[in-house]
Amino acid sequence: MKKFWALFFFFWPTVAIIVCAIAPSRGWWFPGAPMSRTGIQIDGLFYLILIIVTITFVGTQYVLGYALWRGATKDPREKAFFSHGSHKLEIIWTIVPSFILVFISLSQLDVLAEIRVISKFPEKSTKVAEVKARQFEWRIRYPKPGTELTTEENPGDLYFVNELHVPTGKPVIVNLRTQDVQHAFFSPQLRVKQDAVPGLVIPIWFDVLEVGTYDLVCAELCGWGHYKMKARIVAQSQSSVDKYLTQLTADQNADGTKSEAAKSGE
Amino acid sequence: MDVVAHTLLKDILQFSTQGFDMATVSPALDTHGHTDDHSHAHHEQSFIAKYVFSLDHKIIGIQFLMTTLIMLMVGGALALAVRWQLAFPWENMPVVGQLFGLFRSEGGQISPEFYTMLFTMHASVMIFLVIIPILAGAFGNFLIPLQIGTDDMAFPALNMLSYWFMWPAIVCFGCSFFVAGGTAGPGNGWTSYPLLSDLPQAAPGSGAPQTFWLLGLTLVGISSMMGSVNYLTTIINMRAPGMTLFRMPLTIWSMFITAILQAFALPVLTAAGFMLLFDRLNSILPTDIHSVFFIPANIIVNNAAPTVGGGQPLLWQHLFWFYSHPAVYIMLLPAMGMVSDMLACMSRKPVFGYKPMVYSMAAIAGLGFIVWGHHMFTSGMNPALGMTFMTSTMMIALPSAIKVFNWIGTIWGGDLKFNAVMLNCSGFVAMFIVGGLSGIFMAAVPVDIYFHDTYFIVAHFHYILFGTTLFGVFAAIQFWFPKMFGREMNDTVQKWHFALSFIGFNCTFFPMHLLGIAGMPRRYADPYLHGYLEHLLPMNRFITVSAIVMGFAQFLLLGNFFYSIFRGKKVGRNPWNANGLEWTAPSPPGHGNFDIAPVVYRGPYEYSSPEAEAIGQDYILQTVPHVKGVPKLAKH
């Protein structure tokens, strides 16, 4: 029975490793490849930590299992090994992990600065829209075509709900704010997340690499309907975005009468 | 209550005149002689005085233990309801669904606002009414006087009050379920971020339920604070002769450090709670208090009039996490201390690196105060702070790693006893490794940007709070049960309980890492509304089934616990052949604990030492005088 319990502690980390190994093929992994440049960097850092953590996990769990196995298989007449510890070992297992941990934190700094420090935002980025969260939807405000996005609303601004159109292939800035409680802008495929805090306007930037439709969900508890703040980010070429905004302008200005162009077309 | 106040006053007077004699280690019996009011050993006590409003630390500890075990089942039931919704969204719950239907949503179905209440109250009950009181309240109370060799706590009346302040808190938390006419309870998460928790119009449960929740939080805070003052005073002043600081068991060190954490961090939470109450007050009562600590201007919630203010919601997050991150260590350190004691005893070996263990606990506590910002990496605070908090958070992994290596070193080469205590302790170490390592992903800010508020976090903190702390508690219950009740628990049942809990636990929480990697956010009543999460339903069903198995396994523990109180095998003073002072007292100890006043000659972990061998045992009690003819040990 002793051996059974020692094996028990070998068995479960093995199962855990196998589950992790087959997870990507079963769809229990990231929701697709990262679709932004910072997303690729985030995934790279994730895999770096994953390698370090996996080695540590396997090492410590199997040493624990082996320590139990030794106890389970030893001669019962043999006494326990009397020791109060080892100064040398303590120093080794203080210094080695501390170097690894410092290495991990230093490796994060550049990416962190790139994502979050406003003065390090890409120079050629354009402010495309303001995203204003409210219970339980995302209100998108585009500046009037040809004008700059400002914090205040301007006449001619274009509004839409739960759908954000952004151009691909270049960094874009979105001003994030909330009308009521706290929300969080989370796009799993783009690996972007930022809380929308009442009273603050927080700029976030990302560049979408490929044309497509990506999820935008809420990641900060905002009330009973937290789960249903479902929106999408439509990434398309700049010309398609322009066309969309022109259409949006037309829709917004439509007054019910048929326009001259439509009349002449009949 | 007059008697209580009188006793309390006497306690304080006694300590102000003679208690703080720091020059010598004050002998227990001198500072707390038998002339005291509360030494009732010689006269008969009524049932109420003995078992209900008791001043005896052992009874208070057992009261805490029983209460928290009941609350554990309540919190577990709430968790299973959460799991039901995630596995079978919008389907009627079998059996209990009818019960919910009595006072809530339609026909036993979980409504979204009910769901937010479920996870809020699951966390609140588990954290404030189970984990914190079971460690500090139950084991702290029971073990501190016994392990340092004194007859009771420094302030017995304060001690009793700390237990009885739990009950108003439980009543407040309980009321919060029902005060909104049964439509919704507090549903703002245990973190209660404003403005959701600040403006009553923000959510169905943000009115009266949130107020009751805040009152409950304040009351458990008062209870903890009274406990920690008491523990600090007792440990500093009332150790038995010869019990120097570095001869204290690691359990006592951990309780001491935990009490310091509580005493310094808790006032911040209490203050923040009152700030939130003041913010809310004018909407609840017709008062002139119109504070706007957390309310900015021009916020329109639920089509109400725009707010007037100039407050900052981020302030709450800073204040809340300034308490609640140290609180994570309050929920962990005592279990670490107790497991160190138990592993040494079950391996028949001294704790590997006793002093590094003490220093690493102190380091965890110290660093614990400067890492709170890692809960706020996506909150919009200054990114420079993010870098600082990332580095300090990485550094706190270091003392944790040292502790893991020392525990493995303690087991290494030992004469292992494979009972359920040992298995639960080994499970504790194994689970702590997982919880610690998954923490590194979240300490790294860029990676955390993706993982923040996903199920990866849920997996991580359950590995720490359940996998680590509760497995430590399972071991501790069995280990100190003989001292509490004079009988032992059935080891075979405990092994089954361990196996089912351990397998159930890992099947429940390990896959949650994968849910997090797949991007499933926390606190979603129906994640499958989103296309990219639809395929996770089978995994969530598997998790729910595992959680149910794990939940029902706890009945083995409860059954064994209550059966053994009355029918367990009777045991003597020292059933585990352990070294600590508590094992020199009778089982269970009478009022005043020790029939022979203990004098301490050595540290608590001298298993298999040359001295022990000289007297033909593999252990040597701390009270045994130096054995002649054996060279004294070199200092470590």
Interface residues (C-beta under 8 A of the other chain):
Chain A: M1 K2 W5 F8 F9 W12 P13 A16 V19 C20 A23 G27 W28 W29 F30 P31 G32 T38 Q41 I42 L45 F46 I49 L50 I52 V53 T56 F57 T60 Q61 V63 L64 A67 L68 R70 G71 A72 K74 E78 K79 A80 F81 F82 S83 H84 G85 S86 L89 E90 W93 T94 P97 S98 L101 V102 I104 S105 Q108 L109 V111 L112 A113 I115 R116 V117 Q135 Q179 D180 V181 Q182 A184 F186 P188 Q189 R191 V192 K193 Q194 D195 V197 P198 G199 L200 I202 D215 V217 C218 A219 E220 L221 C222 G223 W224 G225 H226 Y227 K228 K230
Chain B: S111 P112 E113 Y115 T116 A184 G187 N188 G189 Y193 P194 L195 L196 L199 A202 A203 P204 P296 A297 I299 I300 V301 N302 G311 Q312 P313 L314 S347 R348 K349 P350 V351 F352 G353 Y354 P356 T378 S379 G380 P383 A384 G386 M387 M390 T391 M394 M395 A397 L398 A401 I402 V404 F405 N406 I408 G409 I411 W412 G413 G414 D415 L416 F418 L423 S426 V429 A430 I433 V434 L437 S438 I440 F441 A443 A444 V445 P446 V447 I449 Y450 H452 D453 T454 A499 F502 I503 N506 F510 P511 L514 L515 I517 A518 G519 P521 R522 R523 Y524 A525 D526 P527 L529 H530 G531 Y532 H535 L536 M539 Y605 Y607 S608 S609 P610 E613 D618 L633 H636
